[in-house]
Amino acid sequence: MSCGEPHETDCSEVLAHLYEFLDREMPDADCTKFEVHFEECSPCLEKYGLEQAVKKLVKRCCGQDDVPTDLRSKVMGRLEMIRSGQAVPEHDVTASPQES
């Protein structure tokens, strides 16, 4: 997705790190770069708005559910494997050993 215009921060970089931006899990300088990009690029701004709406909907509908204590660490570990380019196991990493 791109508006076809050159930007200081490429659309592919913005879209690849959109959830980090939404969750404020990136340095302030990067957040500022993304905000500037959204001011210049309406397709990316639209995608941002859509993802932000989905995130709010999920929070409203599922925000009260209790999460198993080890689920977050398993999910974060899986995300880290994906980000680092490591091979991701075929089996469900969130399943307990007796479920696999």
ROSE-4610 file (N, C-alpha, C; in Angstrom, 1 decimal, always signed):
// ROSE-4610
residu = [M/M/M/S/S/S/C/C/C/G/G/G/E/E/E/P/P/P/H/H/H/E/E/E/T/T/T/D/D/D/C/C/C/S/S/S/E/E/E/V/V/V/L/L/L/A/A/A/H/H/H/L/L/L/Y/Y/Y/E/E/E/F/F/F/L/L/L/D/D/D/R/R/R/E/E/E/M/M/M/P/P/P/D/D/D/A/A/A/D/D/D/C/C/C/T/T/T/K/K/K/F/F/F/E/E/E/V/V/V/H/H/H/F/F/F/E/E/E/E/E/E/C/C/C/S/S/S/P/P/P/C/C/C/L/L/L/E/E/E/K/K/K/Y/Y/Y/G/G/G/L/L/L/E/E/E/Q/Q/Q/A/A/A/V/V/V/K/K/K/K/K/K/L/L/L/V/V/V/K/K/K/R/R/R/C/C/C/C/C/C/G/G/G/Q/Q/Q/D/D/D/D/D/D/V/V/V/P/P/P/T/T/T/D/D/D/L/L/L/R/R/R/S/S/S/K/K/K/V/V/V/M/M/M/G/G/G/R/R/R/L/L/L/E/E/E/M/M/M/I/I/I/R/R/R/S/S/S/G/G/G/Q/Q/Q/A/A/A/V/V/V/P/P/P/E/E/E/H/H/H/D/D/D/V/V/V/T/T/T/A/A/A/S/S/S/P/P/P/Q/Q/Q/E/E/E/S/S/S]
num = [1/1/1/2/2/2/3/3/3/4/4/4/5/5/5/6/6/6/7/7/7/8/8/8/9/9/9/10/10/10/11/11/11/12/12/12/13/13/13/14/14/14/15/15/15/16/16/16/17/17/17/18/18/18/19/19/19/20/20/20/21/21/21/22/22/22/23/23/23/24/24/24/25/25/25/26/26/26/27/27/27/28/28/28/29/29/29/30/30/30/31/31/31/32/32/32/33/33/33/34/34/34/35/35/35/36/36/36/37/37/37/38/38/38/39/39/39/40/40/40/41/41/41/42/42/42/43/43/43/44/44/44/45/45/45/46/46/46/47/47/47/48/48/48/49/49/49/50/50/50/51/51/51/52/52/52/53/53/53/54/54/54/55/55/55/56/56/56/57/57/57/58/58/58/59/59/59/60/60/60/61/61/61/62/62/62/63/63/63/64/64/64/65/65/65/66/66/66/67/67/67/68/68/68/69/69/69/70/70/70/71/71/71/72/72/72/73/73/73/74/74/74/75/75/75/76/76/76/77/77/77/78/78/78/79/79/79/80/80/80/81/81/81/82/82/82/83/83/83/84/84/84/85/85/85/86/86/86/87/87/87/88/88/88/89/89/89/90/90/90/91/91/91/92/92/92/93/93/93/94/94/94/95/95/95/96/96/96/97/97/97/98/98/98/99/99/99/100/100/100]
x = [+0.8/+0.0/+0.9/+0.6/+1.3/+0.5/+0.7/+0.0/+0.8/+1.9/+2.7/+3.7/+3.6/+4.5/+5.7/+6.9/+8.0/+7.9/+8.3/+8.2/+9.5/+9.8/+11.0/+11.0/+9.9/+9.7/+8.8/+9.3/+8.6/+7.3/+6.3/+5.0/+5.2/+6.1/+6.3/+6.8/+7.7/+8.2/+7.1/+6.3/+5.2/+4.2/+3.8/+2.9/+3.4/+4.7/+5.4/+5.4/+5.4/+5.6/+4.3/+3.2/+2.0/+1.5/+1.6/+1.1/+2.0/+3.3/+4.2/+3.9/+3.5/+3.1/+1.8/+0.8/-0.5/-0.3/+0.6/+0.8/+1.8/+2.4/+3.4/+4.6/+5.0/+6.1/+7.4/+7.5/+8.6/+9.1/+10.4/+10.9/+10.1/+10.1/+9.4/+9.8/+11.1/+11.5/+10.9/+10.7/+10.1/+8.6/+8.0/+6.5/+6.3/+7.2/+7.2/+7.3/+8.2/+8.4/+7.1/+6.4/+5.2/+4.1/+4.0/+3.0/+3.1/+4.3/+4.6/+4.2/+4.5/+4.1/+2.6/+1.8/+0.4/-0.2/+0.5/+0.0/+0.2/+1.1/+1.4/+0.8/+0.4/+0.0/-1.4/-2.4/-3.8/-4.0/-3.4/-3.7/-3.1/-2.0/-1.4/-2.3/-2.7/-3.6/-4.9/-5.4/-6.6/-6.4/-5.3/-5.0/-4.8/-4.1/-3.9/-5.2/-6.1/-7.4/-8.2/-8.2/-8.9/-8.3/-7.0/-6.4/-6.6/-6.7/-6.9/-8.4/-9.3/-10.7/-10.9/-10.2/-10.2/-9.7/-8.6/-8.0/-8.9/-9.6/-10.6/-11.8/-12.2/-13.3/-13.0/-11.8/-11.3/-11.2/-10.7/-10.5/-11.9/-12.8/-14.2/-14.9/-14.7/-15.4/-14.7/-13.4/-12.6/-11.8/-11.8/-10.9/-11.1/-12.2/-12.5/-12.1/-11.7/-11.4/-10.1/-10.1/-8.8/-8.0/-6.7/-5.7/-4.8/-4.6/-3.7/-2.4/-1.8/-0.5/+0.6/+0.7/+1.8/+1.5/+0.3/+0.0/+0.7/+0.8/+1.5/+3.0/+3.7/+5.1/+5.2/+4.3/+4.3/+4.1/+3.1/+2.8/+4.0/+4.6/+5.7/+6.9/+7.1/+8.2/+8.0/+6.8/+6.5/+6.7/+6.3/+6.4/+7.9/+8.7/+10.1/+10.8/+10.4/+10.9/+10.6/+9.4/+9.0/+9.8/+9.9/+10.7/+12.1/+12.7/+14.1/+14.4/+13.3/+13.5/+13.7/+13.6/+13.8/+12.6/+12.9/+11.8/+10.8/+9.5/+8.5/+8.0/+7.9/+7.4/+6.0/+5.8/+4.5/+3.5/+3.8/+2.8/+2.4/+1.3/+0.8/+1.6/+2.3/+3.2/+2.4/+1.2/+0.4/-0.3/-0.2/-0.8/+0.1/-0.4/+0.4/+0.9/+2.0/+2.6/+1.6/+0.7/-0.2/-1.2/-1.4/-2.4/-1.7/-0.4/+0.3/+0.3]
y = [-1.2/+0.0/+1.2/+2.2/+3.4/+4.4/+5.7/+6.7/+7.1/+6.5/+6.7/+7.9/+8.6/+9.7/+9.3/+9.9/+9.5/+10.1/+9.4/+9.8/+9.6/+10.3/+10.1/+8.7/+8.3/+7.0/+6.2/+5.1/+4.3/+3.7/+3.6/+3.0/+1.6/+0.8/-0.6/-0.6/+0.3/+0.3/+0.7/+1.7/+2.1/+0.9/+0.2/-0.8/-2.0/-2.3/-3.4/-3.2/-2.0/-1.7/-1.0/-1.1/-0.4/-0.7/-2.0/-2.4/-1.9/-1.9/-1.3/+0.2/+0.9/+2.3/+2.4/+1.6/+1.6/+1.3/+0.4/+0.0/+0.9/+1.9/+2.7/+1.9/+0.9/+0.1/+0.4/+1.7/+2.1/+3.4/+3.7/+5.0/+6.2/+7.3/+8.5/+9.0/+9.0/+9.5/+8.7/+7.4/+6.6/+6.9/+7.1/+7.5/+8.8/+9.8/+11.1/+10.9/+10.0/+9.8/+9.2/+8.3/+7.7/+8.7/+9.6/+10.6/+11.6/+11.9/+12.7/+12.0/+10.7/+9.9/+9.9/+9.7/+9.7/+11.0/+12.1/+13.4/+13.5/+12.8/+12.9/+11.8/+10.7/+9.5/+9.1/+9.4/+9.0/+7.5/+6.7/+5.3/+4.7/+5.1/+4.6/+5.1/+6.4/+6.9/+6.1/+5.7/+5.0/+3.6/+2.9/+1.6/+1.8/+2.8/+3.1/+3.3/+4.0/+4.3/+3.0/+2.1/+0.8/+0.0/-0.2/-1.0/-0.5/+0.8/+1.5/+1.1/+1.2/+0.9/-0.6/-1.5/-2.9/-3.1/-2.5/-2.6/-2.2/-1.1/-0.5/-1.5/-2.1/-3.0/-4.3/-4.8/-6.0/-5.7/-4.5/-4.2/-4.0/-3.4/-3.3/-4.6/-5.5/-6.8/-7.9/-7.8/-8.9/-8.4/-7.1/-6.5/-7.0/-7.7/-8.1/-9.6/-10.3/-11.7/-11.9/-12.9/-13.3/-14.1/-13.7/-14.4/-15.3/-16.5/-17.4/-16.8/-16.9/-16.2/-16.5/-17.7/-18.0/-17.7/-17.4/-17.1/-15.9/-14.8/-13.7/-14.0/-14.7/-15.0/-15.9/-16.9/-17.8/-17.0/-16.1/-15.2/-14.3/-13.7/-12.8/-13.5/-14.7/-15.6/-15.9/-16.2/-16.6/-15.3/-14.2/-12.9/-12.6/-12.8/-12.6/-13.5/-14.8/-15.7/-15.2/-14.8/-14.3/-13.1/-12.1/-10.9/-11.1/-12.1/-12.4/-13.3/-13.8/-14.6/-16.1/-16.5/-17.9/-18.7/-20.0/-20.9/-21.0/-20.9/-21.0/-22.5/-23.1/-24.5/-24.7/-25.8/-26.1/-26.4/-26.9/-27.2/-25.9/-26.0/-24.9/-24.6/-23.5/-23.2/-22.8/-22.5/-22.1/-23.2/-24.4/-25.6/-26.1/-26.7/-27.3/-28.6/-29.2/-30.4/-31.6/-31.7/-32.8/-32.6/-31.4/-31.1/-31.3/-31.2/-31.3/-32.7]
z = [+0.0/+0.0/+0.0/-0.8/-0.9/-1.7/-1.4/-2.1/-3.4/-3.6/-4.8/-4.7/-3.5/-3.3/-2.5/-2.7/-1.8/-0.4/+0.6/+1.9/+2.6/+3.6/+4.4/+5.0/+5.5/+6.1/+5.1/+4.5/+3.5/+4.1/+3.2/+3.6/+4.1/+3.5/+3.9/+5.4/+5.7/+7.1/+8.1/+7.7/+8.6/+8.8/+7.7/+7.9/+8.6/+8.4/+9.1/+10.6/+11.1/+12.5/+13.0/+12.3/+12.7/+14.1/+14.5/+15.8/+16.9/+16.6/+17.6/+17.9/+16.8/+16.9/+17.7/+17.3/+18.0/+19.5/+19.9/+21.3/+22.0/+21.3/+21.8/+22.3/+21.5/+21.9/+21.1/+20.7/+19.9/+20.5/+20.2/+20.7/+20.2/+21.0/+20.7/+19.3/+19.0/+17.7/+16.5/+16.6/+15.6/+15.6/+16.7/+16.7/+16.0/+16.2/+15.5/+14.0/+13.6/+12.1/+11.5/+12.3/+11.8/+11.8/+12.8/+12.8/+11.6/+11.2/+10.1/+8.8/+8.7/+7.6/+7.4/+8.5/+8.4/+8.0/+8.3/+7.8/+6.3/+5.7/+4.3/+3.5/+4.1/+3.3/+3.7/+2.9/+3.3/+3.3/+2.4/+2.5/+3.8/+4.3/+5.5/+6.7/+6.6/+7.7/+7.8/+6.6/+6.6/+7.3/+6.9/+7.5/+9.0/+9.4/+10.8/+11.5/+11.0/+11.6/+11.7/+10.7/+10.7/+11.8/+11.9/+12.9/+14.3/+14.4/+15.7/+16.1/+15.2/+15.5/+15.9/+15.2/+15.6/+17.0/+17.3/+18.6/+19.7/+19.5/+20.4/+20.6/+19.5/+19.5/+20.3/+20.0/+20.8/+22.3/+22.6/+24.0/+24.7/+24.0/+24.5/+24.7/+23.7/+23.8/+24.6/+24.6/+25.3/+26.4/+26.7/+27.7/+29.1/+29.4/+30.8/+31.0/+30.0/+30.1/+30.8/+31.7/+32.4/+31.4/+31.4/+30.5/+31.4/+31.0/+31.7/+31.9/+33.0/+33.4/+32.4/+31.9/+31.0/+29.5/+29.2/+27.8/+27.2/+28.0/+27.5/+27.1/+28.0/+27.7/+26.5/+26.3/+25.1/+23.9/+23.9/+22.7/+22.4/+23.4/+23.2/+22.7/+23.2/+22.7/+21.2/+20.8/+19.4/+18.5/+19.0/+18.2/+18.0/+19.1/+19.0/+18.0/+18.0/+17.0/+15.6/+15.4/+14.0/+13.6/+14.6/+14.3/+14.0/+14.7/+14.5/+13.3/+12.6/+11.4/+11.7/+13.0/+13.3/+12.8/+12.6/+12.2/+13.3/+12.9/+13.9/+13.9/+15.1/+15.2/+14.6/+14.0/+13.4/+14.4/+15.6/+16.6/+17.3/+18.0/+18.7/+20.0/+20.0/+21.1/+22.3/+22.2/+23.3/+24.0/+23.4/+24.0/+25.1/+26.1/+27.2/+26.6/+27.2/+26.7/+26.5/+27.4/+27.3/+26.1/+25.6/+24.5/+23.2/+23.1/+21.8/+21.2]
